[in-house]
């Protein structure tokens, strides 16, 4: 379309045919489907569920309600729909409500077209300007959404309040011929939700009792958490009845999709590229979210946002960076001990049930991290529980036997969180059988990877209650489980009076 066209007459000669916004989106979506283009790029894990449902709703010209827990890309799905609009559309120049020159809605635009005819000046609006979004809060008013009488305008123009020209239009009329999104719809007061009835069904608006016939052309998209999530409000039934398609969103169903989302969204600064984070660490971070969603201490109605793993990933990288800065190291690997640094990213993003509140958010977060270590450990190493059930004669087959026996002799390992790479290696190397276990299981691992795996074995054995682990401030201490339980040891150099 030639956006240099400046009058209605020129627009008619060009052969331009106006379309409703829903028809416009429908045709552009059909074209993308035919060309096998992804209409919602960057949305991971919805390829077989939410995206097909959304595409069917758009093909049906439906208004949409995305219903799901927090951090499920509901708003992002809505924002992606902008790409389905035509790049530019013509409006009557100076129009507040994006009046089509072919069928103007407002009194202002109707008067201009009636007076000037084909000489009516037009301007062009880019699709990015045709997207409007409003976060529903209890203080949102009908005037904000629909509009109100402007007494100053009425006085200056010497017009009656019933005259359409004295209306100050709200955000919905100003979104005419575009996409309008209301986030967290249940938070909108019921009486405000009622004001949307006529707009969605009959297309007219009422302001201060004055009825204004304006068949607005808008694709409405609403987002909401499940109604039982909050006591702040709910979607009134007649409004829900007027929203044609309700689409249920969900969290990533597997670790692989969760990994892709986190890597896509995590804001890792260019200066942090010297901090290497292994696939194993990434999986541990993702597993924390999966453990939280299944935890008896976490409120399932609230959900566990994908923002938890994104923030945790960023914290893990920063923990490695901080240690490298302190030790003046040019590069480093994120260690298991660095994951203590992701605790603040967990505690602020989970809502606890009563039992969880009694346990305390910090302890719940620590337990979730331990459970994640236990779950991921069995993906890299043999499950220690399988050797507990075997007969004594098969004890020699236990790959962890040498490591556990070393601790049984009263030895202990202290890993300081900010210790440099050399001291980190020295602490791990002194555990009998640990390096041999890693070499046998991962013969091609380099030295840095071997050290990380050696540390992982210690954390894993502790999570299976085969050795003891105690974290105090910036120190992680591994020791004999029985000796720790009974508060005595053999008095070796590594032992201390307290555990």
KAJOZI-V552459 format. One record per run of one state. SS is the DSSP state (@ for helix, = for strand, . for the rest). FROM is the first residue (numbers start at 1). TO is the last residue. If there is no record, write none. Layout:
[[SS | FROM | TO] [SS | FROM | TO]]
//
This chain:
[[. | 1 | 6] [= | 7 | 7] [@ | 8 | 13] [. | 14 | 20] [@ | 21 | 34] [. | 35 | 49] [@ | 50 | 59] [. | 60 | 63] [= | 64 | 67] [. | 68 | 73] [@ | 74 | 84] [. | 85 | 87] [= | 88 | 92] [. | 93 | 106] [@ | 107 | 119] [. | 120 | 120] [= | 121 | 126] [@ | 127 | 130] [= | 131 | 135] [. | 136 | 141] [@ | 142 | 145] [. | 146 | 146] [= | 147 | 149] [. | 150 | 150] [@ | 151 | 157] [. | 158 | 163] [@ | 164 | 166] [= | 167 | 169] [. | 170 | 170] [@ | 171 | 174] [. | 175 | 177] [= | 178 | 183] [. | 184 | 184] [@ | 185 | 187] [. | 188 | 189] [@ | 190 | 194] [. | 195 | 196] [@ | 197 | 201] [. | 202 | 204] [= | 205 | 207] [. | 208 | 209] [= | 210 | 212] [. | 213 | 217] [= | 218 | 224] [. | 225 | 226] [@ | 227 | 229] [. | 230 | 236] [@ | 237 | 242] [. | 243 | 244] [= | 245 | 248] [. | 249 | 254] [@ | 255 | 265] [. | 266 | 269] [@ | 270 | 272] [. | 273 | 274] [= | 275 | 276] [. | 277 | 278] [@ | 279 | 294] [. | 295 | 297] [= | 298 | 298] [. | 299 | 306] [@ | 307 | 326] [. | 327 | 331] [= | 332 | 333] [. | 334 | 336] [@ | 337 | 347] [. | 348 | 351] [= | 352 | 352] [. | 353 | 353] [@ | 354 | 359] [. | 360 | 360] [@ | 361 | 380] [. | 381 | 384] [@ | 385 | 388] [. | 389 | 391] [@ | 392 | 397] [. | 398 | 400] [@ | 401 | 408] [. | 409 | 412] [= | 413 | 416] [. | 417 | 420] [@ | 421 | 429] [. | 430 | 433] [@ | 434 | 441] [. | 442 | 446] [@ | 447 | 463] [. | 464 | 467] [= | 468 | 472] [. | 473 | 474] [= | 475 | 479] [. | 480 | 480] [@ | 481 | 486] [. | 487 | 499]]
//
